[in-house]
Amino acid sequence: MASVQLEQVGKTYIEGGVPTVHDVTLDIAEGEFCVFVGPSGCGKSTLLRMIAGLETISSGELRIGGRRVNEKAPGERDVAMVFQSYALYPHLDVGENLGFGLRLARVPKADAQRRIEEVAKLLQIDHLLRRKPRELSGGQRQRVAIGRALVRQPGVFLFDEPLSNLDAALRQQTRLEIARLHRSQGRASSIYVTHDQVEAMTLADRMVLLQPPPPGALLPQPSVAQCGAPLTLYRRPRNLFVAGFLGSPRMNFLPATLVERRDDGVVAALADGTRLSLPVRADGVNDGDTVTLGVRAEHLRPVPDARAGGASPGARLSEPIRTQVQWLEHLGDQSLAYLAGPGGALVSRLPEGHGAPAIGEAFPVAALRDEVHVFDPRGEALPRLHEEADACAAR
């Protein structure tokens, strides 16, 4: 196992241009499973390739196992990489593919064969050692690609979207296998790149959400939008980008105006005049400022029509929000109601056993107060009255 430290790492392809990756500072501990996630163009694969030595580093410093490796060749960095495209040699059988890196490293034959057999058994491909890649399924090829990294026993494993070529069932199965391998290999240090939120949420000890440069930007912004435990990012997004990227369905956003600041929070008025009392601190905002309210579908609850005109009696529920049903989506394990609300569209996850409303029906909803996010005019989340510490602190 080896730690990985990045200090203000950046990548610029055009001199004087906007960096593709900018000001990334991370401390990935020994044995940690760290996932880079983000939309296309955010630089997550570029950052992984810089760690691997396949891309040069334009600025900053990279250390692996405490050693500066900015100028080191890939083979001198004590890393092994699993590629999206598998990158198997078609003329070699499975056993030869597994052992190719060991042969280049001049590992003694007996030791190499032992490692190959151990990894093949671990990955349940020991019966495929004499087959060529063309004789394997997509899932089997991916296991061989993972095995080729495992036999090298590196300090750090690097995964570049290894499941994107697999179908849904194989992705789930292989995702579980990768998690199992991480535990069985003494929790070897791993850095994993994906655009898939499910992979990121289920695999990561810590998730790093990267954001692309703003369109037409003249000045760079830090590439890391937020990092921390997956549920921390989901429950406490730092800004509108994080809130809108994570979650399916995506977070509901409603424009509002800040009308009152109090010791126990703020009062925000929606487009139709509905006022919501919310437990956040009014740091850096003033009465009259335009803010954005964010609430997830599972935190937007139907309320009886009889209460539509007044405040919800439960202390945890907000004042009712007037909406109208536009569409219903029944997904087996859950039902979603798509609503027209004050200032925008909303989605509510209906509680189990709740009757399906009719399309066009008035449908008042209330939000869980503690789960409503308030974003200031710059898109930054206002802190809650008892805010958690930033989970991206160096370890």
C-alpha distance (Angstrom), angle and dihedral (degrees) to the residues before:
residue distance angle dihedral
M1 . . .
A2 3.78 . .
S3 3.78 135.4 .
V4 3.81 122.5 -124.7
Q5 3.80 123.3 -146.7
L6 3.79 124.6 -172.3
E7 3.80 117.9 -172.2
Q8 3.81 116.4 -168.6
V9 3.80 90.7 -35.5
G10 3.79 116.5 -177.1
K11 3.79 141.6 171.2
T12 3.81 125.8 -153.3
Y13 3.79 120.8 176.9
I14 3.82 97.3 -174.9
E15 3.79 118.8 46.5
G16 3.77 108.5 -114.7
G17 3.80 91.8 10.5
V18 3.79 129.9 119.9
P19 3.84 109.2 -77.5
T20 3.79 118.5 -111.0
V21 3.81 88.0 -147.8
H22 3.79 119.7 23.2
D23 3.79 136.8 -174.5
V24 3.82 99.5 -18.4
T25 3.80 112.2 175.2
L26 3.80 116.2 175.8
D27 3.79 137.6 151.8
I28 3.81 110.2 -154.1
A29 3.78 109.6 -168.8
E30 3.79 127.7 -138.7
G31 3.79 108.9 -83.3
E32 3.80 94.8 13.9
F33 3.81 122.0 137.4
C34 3.81 103.6 -143.3
V35 3.81 120.7 -176.5
F36 3.81 124.7 -158.3
V37 3.81 109.2 -154.2
G38 3.78 134.2 170.8
P39 3.80 145.6 114.9
S40 3.79 124.8 -64.8
G41 3.79 112.1 -69.2
C42 3.80 96.6 26.1
G43 3.82 93.3 114.9
K44 3.80 99.4 -115.0
S45 3.83 95.4 133.4
T46 3.81 90.9 41.2
L47 3.80 89.5 54.3
L48 3.81 91.3 49.4
R49 3.81 91.1 49.1
M50 3.80 90.0 51.7
I51 3.79 89.3 54.5
A52 3.82 89.5 48.5
G53 3.81 92.8 48.9
L54 3.80 94.5 -115.8
E55 3.82 91.5 113.9
T56 3.79 126.7 41.5
I57 3.79 119.1 -118.0
S58 3.81 113.4 -120.2
S59 3.80 96.5 -166.0
G60 3.77 141.0 -0.9
E61 3.78 131.9 32.9
L62 3.80 133.5 -75.8
R63 3.80 122.3 -161.0
I64 3.80 126.6 -176.0
G65 3.78 116.9 -170.4
G66 3.80 88.5 -6.7
R67 3.85 93.5 -57.4
R68 3.79 123.0 116.7
V69 3.80 105.3 -121.8
N70 3.82 104.2 172.2
E71 3.79 92.1 120.5
K72 3.81 98.2 30.1
A73 3.80 120.3 114.9
P74 3.83 116.9 -114.4
G75 3.80 91.5 -104.6
E76 3.81 91.0 56.4
R77 3.81 96.9 54.3
D78 3.83 100.9 75.8
V79 3.81 92.5 -123.9
A80 3.81 133.9 125.8
M81 3.79 123.0 -158.2
V82 3.80 133.4 -151.3
F83 3.80 111.2 -156.5
Q84 3.79 130.2 -147.7
S85 3.82 90.6 -124.0
Y86 3.86 93.7 49.5
A87 3.86 89.3 -126.7
L88 3.81 94.5 -142.9
Y89 3.80 122.1 166.2
P90 3.82 105.2 -113.2
H91 3.83 94.8 -153.5
L92 3.83 93.6 53.5
D93 3.79 125.2 75.9
V94 3.80 122.4 -125.2
G95 3.80 94.7 -91.1
E96 3.81 91.9 49.7
N97 3.80 91.3 47.8
L98 3.79 90.6 51.4
G99 3.78 92.1 49.8
F100 3.80 99.8 40.1
G101 3.80 95.2 97.6
L102 3.79 91.3 45.8
R103 3.78 90.3 53.7
L104 3.80 91.1 52.2
A105 3.81 89.0 49.3
R106 3.84 88.7 50.6
V107 3.78 93.5 -124.3
P108 3.85 109.2 175.4
K109 3.80 111.0 -92.9
A110 3.80 95.4 -120.4
D111 3.81 92.2 51.1
A112 3.80 91.7 45.1
Q113 3.80 92.5 50.7
R114 3.79 91.1 49.1
R115 3.81 91.4 52.3
I116 3.81 92.1 47.0
E117 3.80 92.6 51.6
E118 3.82 93.1 45.7
V119 3.81 93.5 50.1
A120 3.81 93.4 42.9
K121 3.80 89.8 53.7
L122 3.80 91.7 46.0
L123 3.81 90.9 52.5
Q124 3.81 93.1 40.8
I125 3.81 93.0 -121.0
D126 3.82 97.4 111.3
H127 3.82 89.6 112.7
L128 3.83 90.3 56.7
L129 3.80 99.7 55.8
R130 3.82 94.5 112.0
R131 3.80 96.6 45.1
K132 3.80 125.5 101.2
P133 3.84 120.6 -125.3
R134 3.82 91.6 -106.9
E135 3.81 88.5 63.5
L136 3.82 93.3 56.5
S137 3.79 133.2 86.3
G138 3.80 120.8 -121.0
G139 3.78 91.7 -99.7
Q140 3.81 92.3 50.0
R141 3.81 91.5 49.7
Q142 3.78 90.0 52.2
R143 3.81 90.5 51.8
V144 3.80 89.5 52.7
A145 3.81 90.2 50.4
I146 3.81 90.2 50.7
G147 3.80 90.6 45.2
R148 3.79 92.0 53.4
A149 3.80 87.9 59.2
L150 3.82 93.7 44.4
V151 3.81 95.8 53.9
R152 3.78 90.6 58.8
Q153 3.83 90.9 61.6
P154 3.82 93.2 -146.5
G155 3.77 128.2 -177.5
V156 3.82 91.5 -118.8
F157 3.81 132.5 26.9
L158 3.81 117.2 -148.7
F159 3.82 120.4 -160.7
D160 3.82 119.6 -169.2
E161 3.84 106.8 -164.2
P162 3.82 91.1 -53.4
L163 3.82 95.8 174.7
S164 3.80 101.8 45.5
N165 3.83 93.9 98.5
L166 3.82 94.0 53.1
D167 3.79 128.5 89.2
A168 3.81 120.4 -110.2
A169 3.82 96.7 -92.9
L170 3.81 93.4 47.7
R171 3.80 91.5 45.8
Q172 3.80 90.6 56.5
Q173 3.81 93.0 46.0
T174 3.81 94.5 46.4
R175 3.80 91.6 44.9
L176 3.80 89.4 57.7
E177 3.80 90.4 47.3
I178 3.81 91.8 52.7
A179 3.82 90.0 51.1
R180 3.81 90.0 48.8
L181 3.81 91.8 48.4
H182 3.78 90.9 50.8
R183 3.80 89.8 57.0
S184 3.81 95.5 41.2
Q185 3.81 93.4 50.2
G186 3.78 92.7 60.6
R187 3.81 90.7 -92.2
A188 3.80 93.4 -67.8
S189 3.80 114.7 -157.8
S190 3.81 109.6 -89.2
I191 3.81 135.1 -177.2
Y192 3.78 114.2 -166.6
V193 3.81 128.3 -171.8
T194 3.80 121.8 -156.0
H195 3.79 142.2 145.3
D196 3.82 89.5 -152.0
Q197 3.80 113.0 102.2
V198 3.81 93.5 -158.9
E199 3.81 91.6 56.7
A200 3.79 90.9 47.0
M201 3.81 95.2 47.1
T202 3.81 95.5 46.1
L203 3.81 101.4 40.1
A204 3.79 105.0 36.8
D205 3.76 128.8 96.9
R206 3.78 82.7 -175.5
M207 3.78 128.1 11.5
V208 3.81 124.4 -150.9
L209 3.81 113.0 -159.6
L210 3.79 111.9 -158.1
Q211 3.79 125.3 -161.4
P212 3.82 128.0 -153.2
P213 3.81 121.3 -120.0
P214 3.82 110.7 -86.2
P215 3.83 112.7 -99.1
G216 3.79 110.2 -92.6
A217 3.80 92.4 4.5
L218 3.80 115.8 165.1
L219 3.79 94.9 -171.9
P220 3.82 124.1 49.0
Q221 3.78 123.4 -117.0
P222 3.82 124.4 -155.4
S223 3.80 110.8 -84.8
V224 3.81 94.3 -138.6
A225 3.80 109.2 82.0
Q226 3.82 93.5 179.4
C227 3.77 139.5 -28.9
G228 3.77 134.3 -164.8
A229 3.78 141.8 92.9
P230 3.83 110.1 -19.6
L231 3.81 94.7 -116.0
T232 3.81 90.8 48.7
L233 3.80 90.7 58.6
Y234 3.79 91.0 45.4
R235 3.80 95.6 47.6
R236 3.81 100.2 33.4
P237 3.82 109.9 29.8
R238 3.78 113.5 -175.6
N239 3.81 96.2 -143.2
L240 3.80 145.6 -0.9
F241 3.81 93.0 -85.2
V242 3.81 93.4 57.0
A243 3.80 92.5 42.5
G244 3.80 92.8 50.4
F245 3.80 96.3 44.0
L246 3.80 100.1 50.7
G247 3.78 121.4 65.8
S248 3.79 138.7 38.6
P249 2.93 115.0 -101.3
R250 3.78 89.7 32.1
M251 3.78 120.3 -117.2
N252 3.81 117.0 -77.4
F253 3.81 113.7 -114.9
L254 3.80 125.0 -160.6
P255 3.81 127.1 -179.0
A256 3.79 113.8 -126.7
T257 3.79 142.6 165.3
L258 3.79 123.8 -123.3
V259 3.80 106.0 -124.1
E260 3.81 104.6 166.4
R261 3.81 139.4 19.4
R262 3.80 117.4 -155.3
D263 3.79 139.6 170.4
D264 3.80 90.4 -104.9
G265 3.83 95.9 46.7
V266 3.78 139.3 -73.3
V267 3.80 138.3 -57.8
A268 3.80 117.4 -133.4
A269 3.81 126.4 -171.1
L270 3.81 120.9 -143.5
A271 3.81 123.8 -142.5
D272 3.83 91.7 -89.9
G273 3.81 93.1 49.9
T274 3.83 97.0 -100.6
R275 3.80 108.8 148.0
L276 3.80 121.6 -144.6
S277 3.81 123.8 -165.3
L278 3.81 109.2 -145.6
P279 3.84 131.6 -175.6
V280 3.82 100.6 -126.8
R281 3.80 133.0 116.3
A282 3.79 116.7 -107.6
D283 3.81 93.8 -134.5
G284 3.81 111.2 166.5
V285 3.82 96.8 -7.7
N286 3.79 132.3 104.2
D287 3.78 137.1 -155.8
G288 3.78 108.8 -79.3
D289 3.81 95.4 30.5
T290 3.79 117.9 136.1
V291 3.80 111.0 -118.4
T292 3.79 135.8 174.2
L293 3.80 122.5 -126.8
G294 3.79 118.0 -149.9
V295 3.81 126.9 -165.7
R296 3.79 130.8 163.8
A297 3.79 123.0 -123.9
E298 3.82 93.1 -111.5
H299 3.82 90.2 55.2
L300 3.81 95.2 52.9
R301 3.81 107.6 86.6
P302 3.82 130.6 -169.5
V303 3.80 113.8 -116.5
P304 3.84 126.8 -158.7
D305 3.79 115.1 -92.5
A306 3.80 89.0 -121.6
R307 3.80 89.8 68.3
A308 3.81 95.6 46.4
G309 3.77 93.5 103.2
G310 3.79 99.4 50.2
A311 3.76 144.0 38.3
S312 3.78 119.9 -68.0
P313 3.80 110.3 -102.4
G314 3.81 94.5 -138.1
A315 3.80 111.2 90.6
R316 3.81 90.4 -140.9
L317 3.82 94.4 55.3
S318 3.78 125.5 80.3
E319 3.76 125.9 -131.2
P320 3.84 110.8 -73.5
I321 3.80 118.3 -85.0
R322 3.81 116.2 -146.8
T323 3.81 113.8 -128.1
Q324 3.79 140.0 156.9
V325 3.82 125.9 -135.8
Q326 3.82 113.3 -111.3
W327 3.80 101.9 169.0
L328 3.81 142.6 -9.8
E329 3.79 126.2 -140.2
H330 3.81 119.6 -165.0
L331 3.82 111.5 -163.2
G332 3.80 101.2 173.6
D333 3.79 99.1 -111.5
Q334 3.80 93.5 41.7
S335 3.80 143.2 14.8
L336 3.79 124.8 -140.1
A337 3.79 125.8 -156.2
Y338 3.81 115.6 -153.6
L339 3.79 108.6 -150.6
A340 3.80 140.5 -172.4
G341 3.79 106.0 -131.7
P342 3.80 136.7 175.3
G343 3.78 104.9 -64.5
G344 3.79 99.1 -3.8
A345 3.78 152.9 0.5
L346 3.81 120.8 -58.8
V347 3.80 135.6 -167.0
S348 3.81 122.6 -151.4
R349 3.79 125.1 -169.9
L350 3.80 104.7 -138.3
P351 3.82 116.7 -131.4
E352 3.80 116.0 -110.0
G353 3.79 109.9 -84.9
H354 3.79 94.5 18.5
G355 3.78 111.8 139.6
A356 3.79 116.8 -113.7
P357 3.81 111.5 -103.9
A358 3.79 119.9 -135.4
I359 3.79 120.4 -103.5
G360 3.79 108.6 -99.0
E361 3.81 92.4 23.8
A362 3.80 120.9 135.2
F363 3.80 105.3 -108.6
P364 3.82 117.7 -176.1
V365 3.80 115.0 -159.6
A366 3.80 135.0 -173.6
A367 3.80 128.8 -153.2
L368 3.78 127.2 -136.3
R369 3.81 100.5 -107.0
D370 3.80 95.2 -142.0
E371 3.81 90.6 53.2
V372 3.81 98.8 51.6
H373 3.81 112.4 104.5
V374 3.79 121.0 -151.7
F375 3.81 117.6 -155.1
D376 3.80 121.0 -163.8
P377 3.83 123.8 -132.3
R378 3.85 89.6 -83.2
G379 3.81 91.3 53.9
E380 3.82 95.3 -107.8
A381 3.82 118.6 137.2
L382 3.78 116.5 -111.7
P383 3.82 110.4 -125.2
R384 3.77 118.8 -107.3
L385 3.76 120.0 -117.9
H386 3.81 89.4 -98.3
E387 3.80 102.1 27.7
E388 3.82 122.0 -171.3
A389 3.79 120.7 -121.4
D390 3.80 117.0 -96.6
A391 3.80 107.5 -84.3
C392 3.82 92.7 -151.1
A393 3.79 93.5 74.4
A394 3.78 114.1 132.8
R395 3.76 114.7 -96.3
